[in-house]
Amino acid sequence: MVQQDIHHQLQQVSKQLHEAQATARLAQGSDLSLLEQANQQLSQVERMLQHVQNQAGTEATENAQFQQAYEQLHDTRQQVQEAQQNNNDIL
């Protein structure tokens, strides 16, 4: 049952992460409000992952879906930060 619950929660994390990635892609040009929205979505994803980890402990962190979501969170956050830096350099 715990494994099924982890899987369901990680599906929700994945959905939220994909939304954040889509927002980040839309903001690549110079839309600061979309970049901020992407940051907020990524913060939500991070909280969701922490919640899953707090509930399931090692079982969650050893889950391949959890690890992939965590890596995607990190990569997307880095892309958003780079886009924000590029926008700041232009301004």
N, C-alpha and C positions, 0 to 999 in steps of 0.2 A: 504494500500500500504506500509506503514511504517513497519507493522508487517511482510509482505512478504520480504521486503528488509533486515530486521534484520535476518530473518530465513536464507536467502541466504548467508549473510555475516557470520553467525554463522556456516553454513555448511563449508565454506572455512576455518574458524578457526579450526573446528573439523578435517578437512583433514590435515591441517598443524600440528596440535597437535598430531595426530596419527603418522605422519612421524617423529616427534621429539621423540615420545615414542619408536618407532621402532629403531631409531638411538641409543637412550639411552640403549635399551636392547642389541643391538649389541656391544656396548662399555663396557658392564659390566665387561668383563674380564680385560683388561688393555689398551685399545686403547684410548690414550689421544686425538688423532685428532678427533675420533668419538665423544668423550665426548664434545669437543669444538664445533663440528658441532651441536650436540644436544642442547647445550647452545644457539647457534646462532638461531636455529629453535625456541626454546622456547622464545627468545627475540622477534622474529617475531610474534609469537602467542600473546604475551603480547601487542605488538603494535597494532595488529589487534583487540584485545578485547578493547583496549583503544579507538580505532577509532570508533568501534560500539557504545561504551558507549557515546562518545562525540557526535555522530550523533543522537542517540535515547534517551539518558538520562535514566531516571528511567524505561522507557518501556523496555530497554535492560537489565538493572540490575535485573529486576523482572522476566525476562524470564528464565525458567528452563534450557534451552539449554545453555544460557550464564553462569548461575551459575555452571552448570556441567563442562563446558569448563574451567572456572576459577579455580575450584577445581582440575581438572585434570592437569592444568598448574602448580599449586602449588605443587601437589604430584610428578609430573614428575621432576620438578626443584629440589625438595628435593632428589629424587633418584639420579639424576645426581651429585648433590653436594656430596652425600654420596659416590658415586663411585669415584669421584675425590679425596676425602679425603682418601679413601682406597688405591688408587693408590699412593698418596703422602706418606702414611704410609709405603707402601712396598718399595718405593724408598728411 
